Amino acid sequence: MTTQLIEQILQLSISERLELIENIWNSITDIPDAIELTEKQKQELDYRLELYEQNSARGSNWEEVKQRIKNRK
């Protein structure tokens, strides 16, 4: 990335930069196979999946998680 491009990005408003971030993120998630996990990351995901499968009732649904986050403020 060139210095000139970075300077142009920094001249954007906050909302324009957030929109740019969203567009970049969407372009990445459109190609999920392009993101390679390390072996350690794969092992961690396998470990978490195993814990979940052993006791799926231990987890929290999204509404519960959002409420906990809101209560921290």
Secondary structure, DSSP 4 states (H G I P E B T S, - for coil): --HHHHHHHHTS-HHHHHHHHHHHHHHHHT-GGGSPPPHHHHHHHHHHHHHHHH-GGGS--HHHHHHHHHHH-
